[in-house]
Amino acid sequence: MAKETKRILLVTHHNAFREALAIRLDQEEDLEVAWQAGSVTDTRDVHLDGIDVAVVDPLLPDGDGLVLIREVSIANPNALALVLSHKLDPAMHHQALGAGAADLLTTNASMQELINAVRRSASAE
């Protein structure tokens, strides 16, 4: 029985990092980066109800990525969010969980750790 493909929204303003991450995630049979964005504004045309996992940098150039996490959870209560940031101090950790993030990782995590976290978020009930 084939695994259901999980659709990912990937939002970070680091273009090269985002594009490389999207390429790597798309190599996984059960994961698909459906949309990429570099800012909150760039996500306005995304159909958030079609997202299974949102991977979001909370520090975006035009706004708070945690607001985007709330918007995803309103549009699709079954979708989960993974915060991916270079800075995860205790205050950020608390804010991210309060916004509805299911998991948090720093950008210096290994690619396999990131893939595993996306997969955990995609399969969480």
Secondary structure by P-SEA (a helix, b strand, c coil): ccccbbbbbbbccaaaaaaaaaaaaaacccccccccccccccccccccccccccccccccccccaaaaaaaaaaacccbbbbbbcccccaaaaaaaaaacccccccccccaaaaaaaaaaaaacc
